[in-house]
Amino acid sequence: MEIKIKYHEGMEQWEIEKFDKGDWIDLRAAEDVELGQFDFKLISLGVSMALPEGYHAQLVPRSSTFKNFGIIMTNSIGIIDNTYCGNNDIWRFPALCLKYGGSVIKKGDRIAQFRIVKNTMDSVKFEKVEMLEGADRGGIGSTGTR
């Protein structure tokens, strides 16, 4: 599979190359960022990609991102579908800083990772009903912790 990629903001020095090991590809901050505790910022990852039809990318923090920078990804996972493929559809990391005293992220720091996944969901048709016949389980979070 070939992916068309455009580098922004001088990110050519960290070009993503073919890889043979692992399922995830690292992405780097494309800008210097200073965050205070509880500050939020969409951090540019400095790339735009044209994914093939029938595929999407899953974007998540690297396992060391919180340890190294004290930031979390606010939406837990980013899904980038193949229609987000324009010249200026720059991938970004929605960061929230939880670190006391704040955090500094330098351009080139590896903060995210992604993989490309084949879409597998079948076509779905919704049927409106007045009542569902299944047993009620109490809603989200109702089953306890053990």
TAQUI-V844571 format. One record per residue. N is the residue number from 0. PHI is phi as a letter, one per 20 degrees, with the letter a starting at -180 (none if undefined). Layout:
N,PHI / N,PHI
This chain:
0,none / 1,d / 2,d / 3,e / 4,c / 5,d / 6,e / 7,d / 8,l / 9,m / 10,e / 11,g / 12,f / 13,d / 14,g / 15,e / 16,d / 17,g / 18,c / 19,d / 20,c / 21,n / 22,d / 23,c / 24,d / 25,f / 26,c / 27,d / 28,f / 29,d / 30,b / 31,f / 32,c / 33,d / 34,c / 35,e / 36,g / 37,m / 38,f / 39,d / 40,b / 41,e / 42,e / 43,f / 44,e / 45,m / 46,c / 47,c / 48,c / 49,d / 50,e / 51,f / 52,g / 53,n / 54,c / 55,b / 56,d / 57,d / 58,d / 59,b / 60,f / 61,f / 62,f / 63,e / 64,f / 65,f / 66,g / 67,e / 68,c / 69,m / 70,d / 71,c / 72,e / 73,f / 74,d / 75,m / 76,b / 77,d / 78,d / 79,d / 80,e / 81,f / 82,e / 83,e / 84,c / 85,f / 86,g / 87,d / 88,e / 89,f / 90,f / 91,c / 92,d / 93,f / 94,d / 95,c / 96,e / 97,d / 98,f / 99,f / 100,n / 101,n / 102,b / 103,c / 104,d / 105,e / 106,g / 107,n / 108,f / 109,f / 110,c / 111,c / 112,b / 113,b / 114,b / 115,d / 116,c / 117,f / 118,f / 119,c / 120,f / 121,f / 122,f / 123,c / 124,c / 125,e / 126,d / 127,f / 128,c / 129,e / 130,b / 131,e / 132,e / 133,f / 134,f / 135,f / 136,d / 137,o / 138,n / 139,f / 140,n / 141,e / 142,e / 143,n / 144,d / 145,c
